[in-house]
């Protein structure tokens, strides 16, 4: 199984090739949150929302200052 750092690298690559898929940003944001990278996680959650991933709203409200 992948650890969080391996998953983060995988998602970084995935975003390079699929930068318009909000779910990639959601998944990367979740991994960054687990790695205590809160600012990066919130950036990814906001980008996911911008790309139409409406489930990001809950994550932003719960995890990001100033929503």
C-alpha positions in Angstrom: 0.0 0.0 0.0 1.0 3.6 -0.6 2.0 5.8 2.3 0.9 9.4 2.4 4.1 10.9 0.9 3.9 8.4 -2.0 0.3 9.3 -2.5 1.1 13.0 -2.5 3.7 12.4 -5.3 1.2 10.4 -7.3 -1.4 13.1 -7.0 1.0 15.8 -7.9 1.8 13.9 -11.1 -1.9 13.2 -11.7 -2.7 17.0 -11.4 0.1 17.8 -14.0 -1.7 15.6 -16.5 -5.3 16.3 -15.4 -5.3 19.8 -14.0 -9.0 20.3 -14.7 -10.3 17.4 -12.5 -11.5 18.7 -9.1 -11.4 15.3 -7.5 -7.6 15.2 -7.9 -7.3 18.4 -5.9 -9.7 17.0 -3.3 -7.7 13.9 -2.9 -4.4 15.8 -2.7 -5.9 18.2 -0.2 -7.0 15.2 2.0 -3.4 13.8 2.0 -1.9 17.3 2.7 -4.3 17.6 5.7 -3.1 14.2 7.0 0.5 15.4 6.6 -0.3 18.6 8.6 0.1 20.8 5.5 -3.0 22.8 6.3 -2.4 25.8 4.0 -1.7 23.6 1.0 -4.7 21.5 1.8 -7.0 24.5 1.8 -5.6 25.7 -1.5 -6.4 22.4 -3.0 -9.9 22.3 -1.5 -10.6 25.7 -2.9 -9.2 24.7 -6.3 -11.4 21.6 -6.3 -14.5 23.8 -5.6 -13.5 26.2 -8.4 -13.4 23.1 -10.7 -16.9 22.0 -9.6 -16.2 19.6 -6.9 -19.0 20.7 -4.6 -18.1 18.3 -1.8 -15.1 20.7 -1.1 -17.4 23.2 0.6 -17.7 21.0 3.7 -13.9 20.5 3.8 -13.3 24.2 3.5 -15.8 25.1 6.2 -14.3 22.5 8.5 -10.6 23.0 7.9 -9.8 26.4 6.4 -9.6 29.7 8.3 -11.7 32.5 6.7 -13.4 29.8 4.6 
